[in-house]
Amino acid sequence: MESKKCFCDTGLSFNACCGLYLEQNQKAPTALALMRSRYSAYATHNADYLLETTHVSERQYYSKTEILKWATSNQWQKLEILSSSEDTVEFKAYFLNADRQPQTHYEFSTFRFEKEGWFYVDGKFE
């Protein structure tokens, strides 16, 4: 079976990296692993995973349709982790928009560990 490189730029294969969380239903062991898997979820258009890993207090602000629209209208190029702590990750996501113009999404994200799993809470954007 072919094992392509993971979208999150760890250098690992998708099956040995984010595929564990996106396809094998394992829980990401850290906020950083969850953030990487959420990037891969955008790259693979997995809106269900993105909603499931958003903290329940924040889910009302997200629409599966809108997530899928944003995920599919962009070509995800690269993820760059700038810093991380136990419950935060600062990153840049590089992508080509619908007009194939290079874009950079900067975010400082906050995560919460609850019910034996990590969840995305919110992010500050530039």
Steps between C-alpha positions, in 0.01 A plus 500: 500500500633842405588721794510863397669765713281667756354840415616649832870498401636267769670298228315189619258305284134600527414153639760534779409862578166680460336195342500346849255768611311567176450138392579274798291689757790539741503813715781747444728476808594870508361837392776518237407159356135609489589824325708313241215253444254787454725646230502158332121492534479822300734353240287184473166687526398319819245748640354241740836464677539877521161537669553199729833642622359847563409550866127455558471857634617634164332265248195725456725756328605257227311359204599173334402651164722805551794290626474274196469797265819659640688169508416413139543846349865515610803290412687431822876534450687492829471528877759686706493470880639818659458404866297276727428442868284242674177669387596750227644480150622791289520418131487612140306304239593566140249445222391607155158661498227441239682739264822300556657794684740416787354574844622463857267436792662593833337381820572472871264219605380395843405141585336329798543146629164357603335156508830328417562705187626832367264751339553823306352793693589814306769690321641849458563590137705759318 
